[in-house]
Amino acid sequence: MRDPRRRGVVYALLVSSICLLASTACVARFGDDLPRPVGIGRAADGSLRFVVTLCSGERLSSFSVADRRTLKPIWKVSKPTGAVEQGGEITVGDATGFKTLEMPLKTPIPPNVLATARLTDGFELQVSFLQDQVPRELAETSQVLDGMREKVSLEEFQRDVERRYC
């Protein structure tokens, strides 16, 4: 490629391809500046609890928890029923509200967690965190950690997500 114009065209195509790939992989839906958060809390027994807030018309397809370090799944449920299909609270290890338990919880939850809520349109909401960042005292409240890892009421979390992302 001795022709500098041809090299410039190839370079421009390469850069635009990389930019297009990066923009589709990293930018949240509809150009949100941050990905939509998933609330993190604790159930009454201390199990991890997640709050998935969906916008009008969105439906949950499945929910999974994996070891963030290895990406190995440790628990997965799918085919939600009733209110869970439209978002809500999901407790790890409890398949209530789902028709299918695809992967039962057989191992302890790892220190570094990745949780993924997949919607019927393929869009994913994810949250990753260190398990010790989720205070045990959340089990005694209806509070969750928001996207900034601040304690907020469940209602405040849901209102904020609806206002900012829906």
Backbone as numpy.savetxt, mean C-alpha at the origin, in Angstrom:
# Nx Ny Nz CAx CAy CAz Cx Cy Cz
28.55 5.23 -35.33 27.71 6.41 -35.33 28.59 7.65 -35.33
29.13 7.97 -36.45 29.99 9.14 -36.56 29.19 10.41 -36.78
27.97 10.27 -37.27 27.15 11.44 -37.54 26.63 11.99 -36.20
27.02 13.21 -35.80 26.59 13.76 -34.51 25.07 13.96 -34.42
24.43 14.23 -35.56 22.97 14.40 -35.53 22.29 13.08 -35.18
22.76 12.00 -35.75 22.18 10.69 -35.46 22.41 10.32 -34.00
23.60 10.59 -33.51 23.90 10.31 -32.11 22.98 11.14 -31.21
22.71 12.38 -31.59 21.81 13.24 -30.82 20.39 12.70 -30.78
19.93 12.19 -31.92 18.59 11.61 -31.99 18.51 10.37 -31.11
19.51 9.51 -31.19 19.53 8.30 -30.36 19.55 8.68 -28.89
20.37 9.66 -28.55 20.46 10.12 -27.16 19.11 10.68 -26.69
18.47 11.48 -27.51 17.17 12.06 -27.15 16.12 10.97 -26.96
16.12 9.97 -27.84 15.17 8.86 -27.69 15.43 8.08 -26.41
16.69 7.86 -26.10 17.05 7.14 -24.89 16.60 7.90 -23.64
16.89 9.19 -23.60 16.51 10.02 -22.45 14.99 10.08 -22.32
14.27 10.27 -23.42 12.81 10.35 -23.33 12.21 9.02 -22.90
12.80 7.91 -23.34 12.31 6.59 -22.91 12.51 6.39 -21.43
13.67 6.77 -20.93 13.95 6.65 -19.50 13.00 7.54 -18.70
12.78 8.75 -19.16 11.87 9.67 -18.46 10.45 9.12 -18.45
10.00 8.58 -19.57 8.66 8.02 -19.64 8.53 6.83 -18.70
9.51 5.96 -18.70 9.49 4.81 -17.81 9.50 5.26 -16.35
10.35 6.19 -16.01 10.43 6.67 -14.63 9.14 7.35 -14.21
8.54 8.11 -15.09 7.32 8.82 -14.71 6.16 7.88 -14.49
6.07 6.81 -15.26 4.96 5.88 -15.06 5.20 4.98 -13.87
6.45 4.73 -13.50 6.74 3.83 -12.39 6.73 4.54 -11.05
7.03 5.82 -11.02 7.24 6.50 -9.74 6.18 7.52 -9.37
5.47 8.05 -10.31 4.50 9.09 -9.99 3.19 8.44 -9.57
2.64 8.92 -8.49 1.38 8.36 -8.00 0.24 8.70 -8.97
-0.87 8.04 -8.81 -2.03 8.20 -9.68 -2.41 9.66 -9.84
-2.71 10.06 -11.05 -3.16 11.40 -11.42 -2.18 12.48 -10.99
-0.88 12.15 -10.92 0.12 13.15 -10.63 0.20 13.56 -9.18
-0.31 12.74 -8.23 -0.17 13.05 -6.81 1.30 13.22 -6.50
1.61 14.17 -5.63 3.01 14.39 -5.28 3.55 13.28 -4.37
2.70 12.62 -3.64 3.08 11.51 -2.79 2.12 10.35 -3.02
2.58 9.12 -2.86 1.65 8.00 -3.01 0.57 8.04 -1.93
-0.58 7.52 -2.25 -1.68 7.48 -1.29 -1.29 6.59 -0.11
-1.43 7.09 1.09 -0.99 6.32 2.27 -1.96 5.21 2.65
-1.41 4.21 3.29 -2.17 3.14 3.93 -1.93 3.33 5.43
-2.99 3.41 6.22 -2.85 3.59 7.65 -2.34 2.31 8.31
-1.51 2.48 9.33 -0.94 1.34 10.04 -1.34 1.45 11.50
-1.85 0.37 12.05 -2.23 0.36 13.46 -2.06 -1.02 14.05
-2.72 -1.22 15.17 -2.69 -2.52 15.85 -4.12 -2.90 16.22
-4.45 -4.18 16.04 -5.73 -4.72 16.47 -5.69 -4.89 17.99
-6.82 -5.21 18.58 -6.91 -5.36 20.03 -5.89 -6.36 20.58
-5.59 -7.42 19.80 -4.63 -8.43 20.27 -3.17 -8.07 19.95
-2.94 -6.88 19.38 -1.59 -6.44 19.06 -1.15 -6.74 17.64
-1.97 -7.48 16.88 -1.64 -7.79 15.48 -1.60 -6.50 14.66
-0.83 -6.52 13.59 -0.80 -5.37 12.69 -2.15 -5.22 12.00
-2.60 -3.98 11.91 -3.88 -3.64 11.29 -3.61 -2.55 10.27
-4.24 -2.66 9.12 -4.06 -1.67 8.05 -5.40 -1.05 7.70
-5.35 0.23 7.34 -6.55 0.94 6.90 -6.33 1.37 5.46
-7.19 0.85 4.57 -7.13 1.15 3.16 -8.34 2.03 2.84
-8.08 3.26 2.42 -9.15 4.19 2.07 -9.21 4.30 0.56
-10.35 3.94 -0.02 -10.52 3.97 -1.46 -11.42 5.12 -1.88
-11.22 5.56 -3.10 -12.05 6.62 -3.66 -13.29 6.00 -4.30
-14.25 6.84 -4.61 -15.50 6.39 -5.22 -15.21 5.57 -6.49
-15.83 4.42 -6.59 -15.67 3.57 -7.77 -14.51 2.59 -7.68
-13.61 2.78 -6.75 -12.49 1.86 -6.59 -12.92 0.65 -5.78
-12.32 -0.50 -6.08 -12.62 -1.73 -5.36 -11.31 -2.45 -5.06
-11.24 -3.02 -3.87 -10.08 -3.80 -3.46 -10.15 -5.18 -4.10
-9.01 -5.69 -4.57 -8.93 -7.01 -5.16 -8.24 -8.00 -4.23
-7.12 -7.55 -3.64 -6.37 -8.43 -2.73 -5.52 -7.58 -1.78
-5.04 -8.24 -0.75 -4.16 -7.57 0.22 -3.09 -8.58 0.61
-1.83 -8.13 0.63 -0.74 -9.04 0.99 0.27 -8.34 1.87
0.99 -9.16 2.63 2.07 -8.69 3.48 3.30 -9.52 3.13
4.43 -8.83 3.00 5.68 -9.50 2.61 6.82 -9.00 3.49
7.89 -9.76 3.46 9.15 -9.33 4.08 9.77 -8.32 3.12
9.91 -7.10 3.54 10.40 -6.02 2.67 11.83 -6.29 2.19
12.61 -6.94 3.02 14.01 -7.20 2.68 14.12 -8.22 1.55
13.33 -9.30 1.60 13.43 -10.37 0.61 12.29 -10.34 -0.42
11.24 -9.56 -0.13 10.02 -9.49 -0.94 9.25 -10.81 -0.94
9.57 -11.69 -0.01 8.86 -12.97 0.11 7.53 -12.73 0.81
6.41 -13.11 0.15 5.10 -12.92 0.78 4.94 -13.84 1.99
4.25 -13.33 3.02 4.02 -14.14 4.22 2.52 -14.32 4.51
1.66 -13.48 3.89 0.22 -13.58 4.09 -0.48 -12.89 2.94
-1.53 -13.53 2.40 -2.27 -12.91 1.30 -3.72 -13.37 1.32
-4.61 -12.39 1.12 -6.04 -12.64 1.00 -6.54 -11.97 -0.27
-7.63 -12.52 -0.83 -8.20 -11.94 -2.05 -9.70 -12.16 -2.08
-10.32 -11.58 -3.09 -11.77 -11.65 -3.30 -12.54 -11.16 -2.07
-12.37 -9.86 -1.78 -13.07 -9.31 -0.62 -14.58 -9.31 -0.81
-15.26 -9.32 0.31 -16.73 -9.28 0.29 -17.21 -8.08 1.09
-18.43 -7.68 0.84 -19.06 -6.62 1.62 -18.25 -5.34 1.68
-18.20 -4.78 2.87 -17.57 -3.47 3.08 -16.07 -3.49 2.80
-15.39 -4.62 3.01 -13.95 -4.68 2.79 -13.61 -4.40 1.33
-14.48 -4.80 0.41 -14.24 -4.57 -1.01 -14.08 -3.08 -1.31
-14.69 -2.24 -0.51 -14.64 -0.80 -0.71 -13.64 -0.14 0.22
-12.72 -0.93 0.75 -11.71 -0.41 1.65 -12.09 -0.69 3.08
-11.27 -0.28 3.99 -11.56 -0.50 5.39 -10.36 -1.03 6.13
-10.64 -1.73 7.22 -9.58 -2.23 8.09 -9.30 -3.70 7.81
-8.02 -4.03 7.76 -7.57 -5.39 7.50 -6.53 -5.74 8.55
-6.75 -6.85 9.26 -5.82 -7.30 10.29 -5.04 -8.49 9.77
-3.72 -8.43 9.86 -2.87 -9.51 9.37 -3.20 -10.79 10.13
-3.40 -11.85 9.38 -3.72 -13.15 9.97 -5.21 -13.42 10.07
-6.04 -12.41 9.85 -7.49 -12.55 9.95 -8.10 -12.35 8.56
-8.61 -13.42 7.98 -9.16 -13.36 6.62 -10.63 -12.97 6.58
-11.16 -12.50 7.72 -12.56 -12.06 7.75 -12.78 -10.98 6.69
-13.84 -11.15 5.90 -14.15 -10.18 4.85 -13.55 -10.54 3.50
-12.88 -11.69 3.41 -12.29 -12.14 2.15 -12.76 -13.57 1.87
-13.07 -13.86 0.61 -13.48 -15.21 0.23 -12.30 -16.17 0.20
-11.13 -15.66 -0.17 -9.98 -16.55 -0.40 -8.80 -16.16 0.48
-8.30 -17.14 1.21 -7.05 -17.01 1.95 -6.00 -17.70 1.08
-5.26 -16.91 0.32 -4.29 -17.47 -0.62 -3.03 -17.95 0.06
-2.63 -17.27 1.11 -1.43 -17.66 1.85 -1.66 -17.41 3.33
-1.84 -18.48 4.11 -2.03 -18.29 5.55 -0.74 -17.80 6.21
-0.89 -17.14 7.32 0.25 -16.62 8.09 0.86 -17.79 8.85
2.01 -18.27 8.39 2.66 -19.42 9.01 3.96 -19.04 9.71
4.51 -17.90 9.37 5.77 -17.47 9.96 5.55 -16.17 10.72
6.43 -15.87 11.65 6.30 -14.58 12.34 6.45 -13.42 11.35
5.81 -12.33 11.66 5.91 -11.16 10.80 7.33 -10.61 10.93
7.99 -10.36 9.80 9.38 -9.90 9.84 9.50 -8.48 10.38
10.69 -8.10 10.78 10.88 -6.73 11.28 10.61 -5.66 10.22
10.94 -5.95 8.97 10.80 -4.99 7.88 9.64 -5.45 6.99
8.52 -4.71 7.04 7.26 -5.15 6.44 6.92 -4.33 5.19
6.36 -5.03 4.19 5.79 -4.38 3.01 4.36 -4.89 2.87
3.39 -4.00 2.90 1.99 -4.37 2.73 1.48 -3.75 1.43
0.72 -4.54 0.68 0.23 -4.09 -0.63 -1.27 -4.35 -0.75
-2.01 -3.30 -1.05 -3.43 -3.40 -1.37 -3.55 -3.25 -2.88
-4.01 -4.29 -3.55 -4.18 -4.24 -5.00 -5.65 -3.98 -5.30
-5.91 -3.01 -6.19 -7.27 -2.69 -6.59 -7.64 -3.49 -7.84
-8.92 -3.54 -8.15 -9.39 -4.32 -9.29 -8.85 -3.79 -10.61
-8.47 -2.51 -10.67 -7.90 -1.96 -11.90 -6.38 -2.16 -11.99
-5.80 -2.88 -11.02 -4.36 -3.15 -11.03 -3.53 -2.16 -10.25
-4.12 -1.02 -9.88 -3.40 -0.02 -9.11 -3.07 -0.59 -7.73
-1.89 -0.25 -7.21 -1.48 -0.75 -5.90 -1.22 0.39 -4.94
-1.65 0.18 -3.71 -1.32 1.07 -2.61 -0.36 0.28 -1.73
0.78 0.86 -1.41 1.77 0.13 -0.62 2.26 0.96 0.55
2.69 0.25 1.58 3.32 0.88 2.71 4.41 -0.06 3.20
5.57 0.50 3.49 6.65 -0.30 4.07 7.13 0.40 5.33
7.53 -0.40 6.30 7.91 0.15 7.60 8.62 -0.91 8.42
9.25 -0.47 9.48 9.82 -1.39 10.46 8.75 -1.66 11.50
8.55 -2.92 11.80 7.48 -3.30 12.70 7.58 -2.61 14.06
8.81 -2.38 14.53 8.95 -1.74 15.84 8.60 -0.24 15.81
8.30 0.30 14.63 7.85 1.69 14.53 6.36 1.83 14.84
5.66 0.70 14.95 4.21 0.73 15.20 4.00 0.45 16.69
3.73 1.50 17.46 3.62 1.34 18.92 2.54 0.35 19.34
2.86 -0.45 20.35 1.91 -1.43 20.89 0.67 -0.75 21.47
0.83 0.47 21.99 -0.32 1.16 22.60 -1.41 1.54 21.59
-1.12 1.44 20.30 -2.16 1.68 19.29 -3.26 0.61 19.37
-2.94 -0.56 19.96 -3.93 -1.64 20.09 -5.08 -1.22 21.01
-4.84 -0.28 21.86 -5.85 0.14 22.83 -6.66 1.34 22.34
-6.42 1.76 21.09 -7.09 2.95 20.56 -7.59 2.69 19.15
-8.29 3.66 18.60 -8.69 3.59 17.19 -7.74 4.44 16.34
-6.59 4.76 16.89 -5.62 5.56 16.15 -4.80 4.70 15.19
-4.29 5.36 14.15 -3.39 4.72 13.19 -2.24 5.68 12.92
-1.19 5.15 12.32 -0.11 5.99 11.83 -0.43 6.37 10.40
-0.33 7.66 10.10 -0.61 8.12 8.74 0.64 8.00 7.87
0.61 8.59 6.71 1.74 8.53 5.78 3.01 9.16 6.31
2.89 10.06 7.27 4.06 10.71 7.88 4.44 10.03 9.18
3.79 8.92 9.50 4.00 8.12 10.71 3.60 8.87 11.99
2.60 9.73 11.83 2.06 10.44 12.99 0.78 9.75 13.43
0.55 9.72 14.74 -0.68 9.12 15.27 -1.85 10.06 15.00
-2.88 9.52 14.36 -4.11 10.27 14.09 -5.29 9.33 14.32
-6.46 9.91 14.51 -7.65 9.06 14.66 -7.96 8.42 13.32
-8.63 7.29 13.36 -9.03 6.59 12.16 -9.85 7.50 11.25
-10.79 8.23 11.85 -11.64 9.14 11.07 -10.83 10.26 10.43
-9.87 10.81 11.16 -9.03 11.88 10.62 -8.20 11.36 9.45
-7.66 10.15 9.59 -6.87 9.55 8.51 -7.73 9.39 7.26
-8.91 8.80 7.40 -9.77 8.58 6.25 -10.21 9.89 5.59
-10.56 10.88 6.39 -10.95 12.20 5.84 -9.81 12.82 5.05
-8.60 12.75 5.62 -7.43 13.34 4.96 -7.14 12.66 3.62
-7.20 11.34 3.59 -6.96 10.61 2.35 -8.02 10.97 1.31
-9.29 10.97 1.71 -10.36 11.32 0.77 -10.19 12.74 0.24
-9.83 13.66 1.11 -9.67 15.07 0.70 -8.48 15.25 -0.25
-7.38 14.57 0.03 -6.16 14.78 -0.76 -6.06 13.92 -2.01
-6.72 12.77 -2.03 -6.47 11.83 -3.13 -7.71 11.46 -3.94
-8.89 11.79 -3.46 -10.11 11.37 -4.18 -10.78 12.54 -4.90
